[in-house]
Amino acid sequence: MLERSGDIRGRVVPNAKRVTLRPIIKDNVTPGSVISSDELSTYHALPDHGYVHGSVNHSAEQFVNGIHHTNGIDGFWKHLKCGIQSTHIHVSGKHL
């Protein structure tokens, strides 16, 4: 998770299912906040839980949708992955 002009919170999660991600979002994001995500269907129910949600459809090569984009968090993951690949072959979830 990335707060625009703020902090990044990253953690290893077992999967991207609603039942897994919903409590993480609830614990880290204030209801009423604007959440921008990709097209993953897991996020579609966010408005039902008090969040303002907008998404971009990366599979259709859409990277900005009004105020919504994922450029900051995508950049974070790219830098992390490149850093790992430049020094290691693999990093286990235990050490990530």
N, C-alpha and C positions, 0 to 999 in steps of 0.2 A: 504494500500500500504506500502511496505517495501523497502527502498533502502538498498541494501546489504552494510553492515558495516555503515549504516546511520540511518536515522530517520524512524519512523512508522507514517503513517497518516491513521487514521481510522475515519469513519463516518457512520451514519445510512443512507442507501439508500432504496428507496421504492421497488426496484426490481433489477434484474440482466440483464435487457435488454440492447441491444447495445445503444439505444437512451438515456438511463439513464447513462450508464457507460462511453461512449465515451467522453462527455464533461468533466467529472471528470478526466479521464486519460489525456486529452489534457491540462487541467489546471494545472496538477501536474507533468507531465512527459515530459521531453525534447524530441522532435522528434530525432530519431536516436538512442535513448536508447534501450537497450536490456530489454525486458519484458518477464518474466517467469510466466506462469500461469498453472492452471489445464485445463482440457479438455473442459470447458464450451465454446460452440460455439460462444458466444458473443465476444470472443477474437480473433477469426479467421481472422477478417478484419483488425487487427492492422497493418500488413505490408502495407496495402493500404493507411495508414495514416502516414507513415514514421517511423514506429517502427520496430525493429528486434524482432520477436516473436518466442518463443519456448514453448512447453508445456509438461506436464507429464499427463499420463492417470491413475488417481487414481483408476478408476473402474476396470482397468486391473492390479491393484497392481503394477503400475509403479510409482516410487517415484523420480527417477532421470533419466534425458534424456540428456546426455552430460553435458553441463554447466547449464542446466535448472532443477530447483527444487523449491518447495514451502515450504521447511522445516521451514524457519525462520518465515514466516507469519502464517503458520499452528500452530507453537509453541506459537506465540503471542495470537492467538484466543483461544487456549486450556487454557493458563494461565488465560486469561480474564474470560472465561466461568467458570473455576474451582473457581476463586475468587468470582464470583457472586453466584454460587451455594453453596459455603460454608457459605455465610452470608445472602443470600436472596432466596426466592422462585422464584421470577420473577423481572425483571427490564424492565420497559416500554421504548419504543423508546424515549419518552420525556426526561427521566432521563439517558438514555444511552449516 
